């Protein structure tokens, strides 16, 4: 097929450029909406930053989309590259409003964003030109910090360069939550629903985001239904969190106005449901010091870790038994329960040898049978952090950096595995872990069978012949192996540059959190970390969100093209 550009560029590049351009146009629209938020709060410097960023993003995206408007429909090979390139470009352009807002805002205005009631005695002043500020907005004057924050948001990771989130403008707080809400479901999926392209091209994009189980025969209908579910769940989560914060008896919760409570409830509902984990409080969920808020967040995080087709079946058919019938959901609940028990035992045993690692007896003021108040709070923090890790949400209620190495490694296991495929989580995914485990057992059992035996295997409710099982086991094993190799390499790099105060368990924890798109931190991540480690984390978050294979296809295409 002849190109519109007269053959100067390959057709494959036109297909990719057009669809990535569509993603950037969509992102520009989200920036324009955030301009309205900034103006609503009277943040005119932020409004200018988002307006300029939106204009630049729309210019690039519109030019690419228009120049290659007649490019053919994408094939699977294009879908992989579009997914990888799209996430990368959306994250890079998503950093522009952070960067431009930071440079457009004078230090005196930045200081106005610091809450008057905040205890800033331990806050580190940031140099801005010839002045200083306590606002974390100043960190985004560093382009690497801005790209890190944007990649963390779009991939639903939740690690942050904003040390003190309450000192950010409302528009920036909204942008961080908003991109996690959109990115949690998937920029690619959202674009498919907007473009409404029928046929294999749309399905190629849909599959490249690892969401092959459809609710409807049409991919477009599927993703629209997913978004309806997300909006409905977000509204429900907002109402639940608003009520929980208002009912909390902690000093911090009681100090909040109704408007501030609503703002925090909205942001945490958005980032909790889509398992992103960005917060607008200074110490994530630990700021509230409220068991009620933590308990309210538990079902919200679990909802985000269940595959959306399962949500649809349960709600559409009013069939709650699907939660038990679905293989991934069943194992999710098993792992949630078992993990809470094991991590609680580990942390209860370490209470006497750790300092400041858990809550200060705010859960139950008196002891219970076999457990005193401090041990009960270790159970409380273990419950919340295990569920936050396995669902890849990343909300933090305890200083995990002070936990013993054994507890950190247990949480690493949860972050590596993650929740169900077809949800908003990161990690390897339960179905892939199950397939690898079953494949190992299957391969071992074949040793004892005669050569002429008819070999079959069961995966959930499916009976697979030998060829199908080998293919599925091989695909799951390859992704899992690549994931673990990247984790080990990244942790070995980080342990050598993180500083002597961090051990290998800390490095492994931090890389698993970035690559699993979780957001929990042992204390390594921050604006003072090595630029090498920060750049590596950007890569970890990117490959983790796309499960490595699309990124490898992207790199291969950049070097050798898309031809076989």
Secondary structure in CASP SS format (residue, H / E / C, confidence):
PFRMAT SS
TARGET T0000
AUTHOR 0000-0000-0000
METHOD secondary structure of the structure
MODEL  1
X C 1.00
X C 1.00
X C 1.00
X C 1.00
X C 1.00
X C 1.00
X C 1.00
X C 1.00
X C 1.00
X C 1.00
X H 1.00
X H 1.00
X H 1.00
X H 1.00
X H 1.00
X H 1.00
X H 1.00
X H 1.00
X H 1.00
X H 1.00
X H 1.00
X H 1.00
X H 1.00
X H 1.00
X H 1.00
X H 1.00
X H 1.00
X H 1.00
X H 1.00
X H 1.00
X H 1.00
X H 1.00
X H 1.00
X H 1.00
X H 1.00
X H 1.00
X H 1.00
X H 1.00
X H 1.00
X H 1.00
X C 1.00
X C 1.00
X C 1.00
X H 1.00
X H 1.00
X H 1.00
X H 1.00
X H 1.00
X H 1.00
X H 1.00
X H 1.00
X H 1.00
X H 1.00
X H 1.00
X H 1.00
X H 1.00
X H 1.00
X H 1.00
X H 1.00
X H 1.00
X H 1.00
X H 1.00
X H 1.00
X H 1.00
X H 1.00
X H 1.00
X H 1.00
X C 1.00
X C 1.00
X C 1.00
X C 1.00
X C 1.00
X C 1.00
X C 1.00
X C 1.00
X H 1.00
X H 1.00
X H 1.00
X H 1.00
X H 1.00
X H 1.00
X H 1.00
X H 1.00
X H 1.00
X H 1.00
X H 1.00
X H 1.00
X H 1.00
X H 1.00
X H 1.00
X H 1.00
X H 1.00
X H 1.00
X H 1.00
X C 1.00
X H 1.00
X H 1.00
X H 1.00
X H 1.00
X H 1.00
X H 1.00
X H 1.00
X H 1.00
X H 1.00
X C 1.00
X C 1.00
X H 1.00
X H 1.00
X H 1.00
X H 1.00
X H 1.00
X H 1.00
X C 1.00
X C 1.00
X C 1.00
X C 1.00
X C 1.00
X C 1.00
X C 1.00
X C 1.00
X C 1.00
X C 1.00
X C 1.00
X C 1.00
X C 1.00
X E 1.00
X E 1.00
X E 1.00
X C 1.00
X C 1.00
X E 1.00
X E 1.00
X E 1.00
X C 1.00
X C 1.00
X H 1.00
X H 1.00
X H 1.00
X H 1.00
X H 1.00
X H 1.00
X C 1.00
X H 1.00
X H 1.00
X H 1.00
X H 1.00
X H 1.00
X H 1.00
X H 1.00
X H 1.00
X H 1.00
X H 1.00
X H 1.00
X H 1.00
X C 1.00
X C 1.00
X C 1.00
X C 1.00
X C 1.00
X C 1.00
X C 1.00
X C 1.00
X C 1.00
X C 1.00
X H 1.00
X H 1.00
X H 1.00
X C 1.00
X C 1.00
X H 1.00
X H 1.00
X H 1.00
X H 1.00
X H 1.00
X H 1.00
X H 1.00
X H 1.00
X H 1.00
X H 1.00
X H 1.00
X H 1.00
X H 1.00
X H 1.00
X H 1.00
X H 1.00
X C 1.00
X H 1.00
X H 1.00
X H 1.00
X H 1.00
X H 1.00
X H 1.00
X H 1.00
X H 1.00
X H 1.00
X C 1.00
X C 1.00
X C 1.00
X C 1.00
X H 1.00
X H 1.00
X H 1.00
X H 1.00
X H 1.00
X H 1.00
X H 1.00
X H 1.00
X H 1.00
X C 1.00
X C 1.00
X C 1.00
X C 1.00
X C 1.00
X C 1.00
X C 1.00
X C 1.00
X C 1.00
X C 1.00
X H 1.00
X H 1.00
X H 1.00
X H 1.00
X H 1.00
X H 1.00
X H 1.00
X H 1.00
X H 1.00
X H 1.00
X H 1.00
X H 1.00
X H 1.00
X H 1.00
X H 1.00
X H 1.00
X H 1.00
X H 1.00
X H 1.00
X H 1.00
X H 1.00
X H 1.00
X H 1.00
X H 1.00
X H 1.00
X H 1.00
X H 1.00
X H 1.00
X H 1.00
X C 1.00
X C 1.00
X C 1.00
X H 1.00
X H 1.00
X H 1.00
X H 1.00
X H 1.00
X C 1.00
X C 1.00
X H 1.00
X H 1.00
X H 1.00
X H 1.00
X H 1.00
X H 1.00
X H 1.00
X H 1.00
X H 1.00
X H 1.00
X H 1.00
X H 1.00
X H 1.00
X H 1.00
X H 1.00
X H 1.00
X C 1.00
X C 1.00
X C 1.00
X C 1.00
X C 1.00
X C 1.00
X C 1.00
X C 1.00
X C 1.00
X C 1.00
X H 1.00
X H 1.00
X H 1.00
X H 1.00
X C 1.00
X C 1.00
X C 1.00
X H 1.00
X H 1.00
X H 1.00
X H 1.00
X H 1.00
X H 1.00
X H 1.00
X H 1.00
X H 1.00
X H 1.00
X H 1.00
X H 1.00
X H 1.00
X H 1.00
X H 1.00
X C 1.00
X C 1.00
X H 1.00
X H 1.00
X H 1.00
X H 1.00
X H 1.00
X H 1.00
X H 1.00
X H 1.00
X H 1.00
X C 1.00
X C 1.00
X C 1.00
X C 1.00
X C 1.00
X H 1.00
X H 1.00
X H 1.00
X H 1.00
X C 1.00
X H 1.00
X H 1.00
X H 1.00
X H 1.00
X H 1.00
X H 1.00
X H 1.00
X H 1.00
X H 1.00
X H 1.00
X H 1.00
X H 1.00
X H 1.00
X H 1.00
X H 1.00
X H 1.00
X H 1.00
X H 1.00
X H 1.00
X H 1.00
X H 1.00
X H 1.00
X H 1.00
X H 1.00
X H 1.00
X H 1.00
X H 1.00
X C 1.00
X C 1.00
X C 1.00
X C 1.00
X C 1.00
X C 1.00
X C 1.00
X C 1.00
X C 1.00
X C 1.00
X C 1.00
X C 1.00
X C 1.00
X C 1.00
X E 1.00
X C 1.00
X C 1.00
X E 1.00
X C 1.00
X H 1.00
X H 1.00
X H 1.00
X H 1.00
X H 1.00
X H 1.00
X H 1.00
X H 1.00
X H 1.00
X H 1.00
X H 1.00
X H 1.00
X H 1.00
X H 1.00
X H 1.00
X H 1.00
X H 1.00
X H 1.00
X C 1.00
X C 1.00
X C 1.00
X C 1.00
X C 1.00
X C 1.00
X C 1.00
X C 1.00
X C 1.00
X H 1.00
X H 1.00
X H 1.00
X C 1.00
X C 1.00
X H 1.00
X H 1.00
X H 1.00
X H 1.00
X H 1.00
X H 1.00
X H 1.00
X H 1.00
X H 1.00
X H 1.00
X H 1.00
X H 1.00
X H 1.00
X C 1.00
X C 1.00
X C 1.00
X C 1.00
X C 1.00
X C 1.00
X C 1.00
X C 1.00
X C 1.00
X C 1.00
X C 1.00
X C 1.00
X H 1.00
X H 1.00
X H 1.00
X H 1.00
X H 1.00
X H 1.00
X H 1.00
X H 1.00
X H 1.00
X H 1.00
X H 1.00
X H 1.00
X H 1.00
X H 1.00
X H 1.00
X H 1.00
X H 1.00
X C 1.00
X C 1.00
X C 1.00
X C 1.00
X C 1.00
X C 1.00
X C 1.00
X C 1.00
X C 1.00
X E 1.00
X E 1.00
X E 1.00
X E 1.00
X C 1.00
X C 1.00
X E 1.00
X E 1.00
X E 1.00
X E 1.00
X H 1.00
X H 1.00
X H 1.00
X H 1.00
X H 1.00
X H 1.00
X H 1.00
X H 1.00
X H 1.00
X H 1.00
X H 1.00
X H 1.00
X H 1.00
X H 1.00
X H 1.00
X H 1.00
X H 1.00
X H 1.00
X H 1.00
X H 1.00
X H 1.00
X H 1.00
X H 1.00
X H 1.00
X H 1.00
X H 1.00
X H 1.00
X H 1.00
X H 1.00
X H 1.00
X H 1.00
X H 1.00
X C 1.00
X C 1.00
X C 1.00
X C 1.00
X C 1.00
X C 1.00
X H 1.00
X H 1.00
X H 1.00
X H 1.00
X H 1.00
X H 1.00
X H 1.00
X H 1.00
X H 1.00
X H 1.00
X H 1.00
X H 1.00
X C 1.00
X C 1.00
X C 1.00
X C 1.00
X C 1.00
X C 1.00
X C 1.00
X C 1.00
X C 1.00
X C 1.00
X C 1.00
X C 1.00
X C 1.00
X C 1.00
X C 1.00
X H 1.00
X H 1.00
X H 1.00
X H 1.00
X H 1.00
X H 1.00
X H 1.00
X H 1.00
X H 1.00
X H 1.00
X H 1.00
X H 1.00
X H 1.00
X H 1.00
X H 1.00
X H 1.00
X C 1.00
X C 1.00
X H 1.00
X H 1.00
X H 1.00
X H 1.00
X H 1.00
X H 1.00
X H 1.00
X H 1.00
X H 1.00
X H 1.00
X H 1.00
X H 1.00
X C 1.00
X C 1.00
X C 1.00
X C 1.00
END
